[in-house]
Amino acid sequence: MKCNMGKTDRIIRIVLGLILLGWGLMNSCIIADIVGVILLATAAIGWCPLYLPLGINSGCESEKEEDKKASEEQ
């Protein structure tokens, strides 16, 4: 599992996840709760499984820097 979410993507997911989770808890909407938890979980680990088949990579700055350092050392 390589990181496929950048900092901005993670922040957006955290904000939306908290909003959906709060709204779902206040209105007894289990679907909103589930989506909110999924958004928070993917933001926490920095990897979204849905991005793989779609070929999306919003970037993970730390891994890009590590890859550059590794290629420069070789």
Phi, psi and omega in degrees: 000103175269149178297129179231019178232135177274178184298315181296317179300317180295318180296316179299317179295321179296313180297310180296322179297316178294320178297311180296319180296315178296315180296318180295322179291322181288330185250011180053046179252102185294327180295317178296323177297316181296313179297319178298317179294320178297316179298317179294320181294316180293327177292323181293321182269344178077019182222131179243118181294335180289336180291332183300303181292335180275348178072028181265138174214102182280001172095142174231104189303319183294321179290324178297318179294320178296320179295321178295316180296318181295320181287330179288327181289333182277000000 
